[in-house]
Amino acid sequence: MDYLQNASELPYELPDFAAIDLAELVPAFRTALVDHAAQIAAIANNPEAPTWENTAEAWEESGQMLQRVLAIVFNYTGANATDQVREIEATISPELARHFSEIWLNRKLWERICDLPEQPEGSEEEALLRELKKSFIRGGAELDDAQRESLRDIDAQLAELTTAFGAQLQTATEDAAVLLTDEAEVAGLSAADKEYFAKAANERGEEGWLIRLGLPSIQPVLESLENPAARAKVHEASLNRAAGSNEATLLQIVRLRAQRAELLGFANHAEFVAAAETAGSLAAVEDLLNQVTPAAVANAHGEYKRALDKMAVSGTEPSAGTESAAGTAGLSGADWPYWDAQLRAEELDVDEAELKKYFPLEQVMVDGAFFAAKRLYGIDVRERTDLAGYAPGVRVWEVTEGEESPVGIGLLLTDMYARPTKRGGAWMNSFVEQSNLLGKAPVVVNVMNIAEPAEGEQALLTLDEVQTVFHEFGHALHGLLSDVRYPTLSGTNVPRDFVEFPSQINENWALEPAVLRNYARHVETGEVISGEFVDAIRAQAKWGQGLATTEFLAACWLDLAWHKLSAAEAEQLAATDDAAAQVESFEAEALERAGVDVNGALAPRYRSAYFNHIFAGGYSADYWSYLWAEVLDADGFQAFVDTGAAVGESGTDSNDATADLDDDDVRFAGERFRRIILSRGASIDFEDAFWMFRGQQRSVQPLLDRRGLSQG
């Protein structure tokens, strides 16, 4: 346990994963809780008058062993969730919730914080004091004794229930994998995909092709499967996973969140969440959603009609039971992605299999994402083969201030390939957070779920996967380039509707000509991607935005519908004898109110029973934050274009001379973004920071233009 009680001796305090004994994590966690509780008691009971050093900075210095243990546990629960790891998470989650409830409800500690003098305007100290007061108030510091006891109980129950939801979903998702056994069922799949799915089946001791499910409702494989019955089988499995197992759990989560919000003086959980975001209010959130929804739904209806026409021209009969509201034959949710893909291939003349050959993972990551960061920020990313990750295939990279510079910034771990013990999706986490007070450099990890290639071959990415690599590395840069004194303010410890801004900004570089032509080289010939292909890619990026945006908005509205319930309304729902039926009915009514149905063929990106973001992750009543951040991104990236650091939408040809931007302009713009946004963490006023970088207040119009949703 010594390796957890004390900081790792490896570079940058990288955990010594080889030394970690899972059996020691719970005892280490409990030792860390006792240690942290003693440190908090020492601050609260200090007989000296409160000062910045003996209260605020002492708070920031406390709990370091606890953070080391939690960093390992919570990274493992997402990326390496064996049965033993899940059991560890289930054990520690309620204990951790009770521990922090006691801290937020510690009257003496709260009084000391309130007695601290106001700090200089615009300083990190002012930001830290503001964050501490907000955290304590939202943790119940101003409640009376009876309310405090209720809050303790609610927090402990929520910790257990949200952990259970995530564990149940991961098991249900793995169990819902679809086994196709007839060659005719996998017609349309590439040879590489069939090999991957056959390997997955073999690993489970079965013959055929095993299609594991990703988190969203629409599975990417639907675009390729020619067999309607196979498509229906995959889509049905996706929509119904965790059905009958997670509904009762989520109803209790909703009930407790509503009760908690009312205890803290809010009308509902959605109001509670919005108040802490840069949006500031639920009204502002709904105003944004209402600006985008009508255009998205209108476009989705148009896309549906065109896909239906494409199916009709092919002479294919519609699936049974897919009639439109007018009674005419329609497309099913399983068939829509396939016919949309056929239409896209025909109109854009893009050979998807050939396109992927320009996107080998190594090139995308090293010659794409890392190259773009070097151009913008001058940093260098080099692999450290002497350092090991926590699972086979996890790589460790050192980030420095330049190729010739000895100044280290931190470490990046990359965990790119799917495995059964990893939950779906992609994300960034931290093992060590940057802090000048503690003298710590960041250690962060990017996790994805790319299909692992056959031995001796390279993983070839879809365009969506390419953009995800850039997106997650954008999060990593936010953590790596942090330069603040206090860990509470470090890196990605910012509101949800701002944390996605840097990552979505970073996505833009994936299609910037100067970056694209550096990494998009044919895996077999080495040929740089042609201008014609780039034109098609840019058109493809706007293709199907009606469907994509509407399914996302449907999930946003569903999230808010659950979390706008009052405690009494949530209590009534949770009292049902048939949780599955109750959830299904609630979903249908919520989506109808939002006006996001498209001929019965469109499901929200996540249905409630597998909506991990809001019932097990940190996005409850906050899924809309991705859209809020994209508004900032779509508008904010124009600052790079205006300063000559990017060509933006005009750069359609990878060989175009406009791609040869002035290196000084690129570095100037990159350093501005690093200085104003990336390095500041939560030490800034977010609206002011955006205005400083962009030169004007945000507008939703660039987002509508980017997604092809502008009307008129």
GIZIZI-V428496 format. One record per pair of residues at least 24 apart in sequence whose C-alpha atoms are under 6 Angstrom apart, sorted by the first residue. I is the first residue (numbers start at 0). J is the second residue. D is the distance in whole Angstrom. If there is no record, write none. Layout:
I,J,D  I,J,D
This chain:
4,64,6  16,389,5  31,64,6  31,65,5  35,62,5  43,107,5  43,108,4  49,111,6  70,430,5  77,421,6  77,422,6  78,421,4  79,420,5  79,421,5  80,420,5  81,420,6  92,158,6  93,155,5  93,158,5  93,159,6  96,154,6  96,155,5  97,155,6  100,151,6  103,135,5  103,138,5  103,140,6  104,140,5  123,682,5  126,682,5  161,614,6  161,615,5  165,615,5  168,241,6  171,240,6  171,241,5  175,236,6  176,210,5  176,211,4  176,212,6  177,209,6  177,210,5  178,208,6  178,209,4  179,207,6  179,208,5  180,207,4  184,226,6  184,229,6  186,225,6  187,223,5  187,224,5  187,225,5  188,223,6  213,423,5  214,423,5  215,604,5  215,605,5  216,604,5  216,605,6  221,337,6  222,336,5  222,337,4  222,340,6  230,333,6  231,333,5  234,333,5  241,608,6  243,579,6  245,608,5  246,578,5  246,579,5  246,608,6  247,578,5  250,573,5  251,573,6  254,569,5  254,570,6  257,565,6  257,566,5  258,566,5  267,563,5  267,565,6  268,562,5  269,562,5  269,563,5  269,620,5  276,494,5  294,708,6  295,545,5  295,549,6  296,549,6  298,545,5  299,545,4  299,546,5  306,338,5  306,339,5  323,598,5  331,600,5  332,600,4  332,601,6  347,535,6  355,459,5  355,460,5  355,461,6  356,521,5  356,522,5  357,519,5  357,520,5  357,521,4  357,522,6  358,459,6  358,460,5  358,519,6  359,458,6  359,459,4  360,458,6  362,518,5  363,518,6  366,518,5  367,518,5  368,469,6  375,665,6  375,666,5  375,669,4  376,669,5  376,670,6  377,401,6  409,440,5  409,441,5  409,442,6  410,442,5  411,442,6  411,443,5  411,444,6  412,444,4  413,444,6  413,445,5  414,446,5  415,446,6  415,447,5  415,448,6  415,449,6  416,448,5  416,449,5  416,450,6  416,451,5  417,448,4  417,449,5  417,450,6  434,483,6  434,484,5  434,485,5  434,486,5  435,484,4  436,484,5  441,479,6  466,506,6  469,505,6  469,506,5  470,502,5  470,503,6  470,505,6  470,506,5  473,501,6  473,502,4  473,505,5  474,502,5  477,677,5  480,678,5  481,678,4  482,678,5  488,680,5  488,681,5  488,682,6  489,680,5  490,680,5  493,681,5  495,624,6  496,624,4  496,627,6  496,628,5  497,628,6  499,628,5  500,628,5  500,632,6  504,632,5  512,653,5  512,658,5  513,658,5  516,653,6  530,652,4  530,653,5  534,651,5  541,706,6  544,706,6  550,603,5  550,604,5  551,604,5  553,595,6  553,603,5  554,603,5  554,604,6  554,605,6  555,622,6  555,623,5  558,620,6  559,620,5  562,620,6  630,699,6  630,702,6  633,701,5  633,702,5  634,701,6  635,693,6  638,693,5
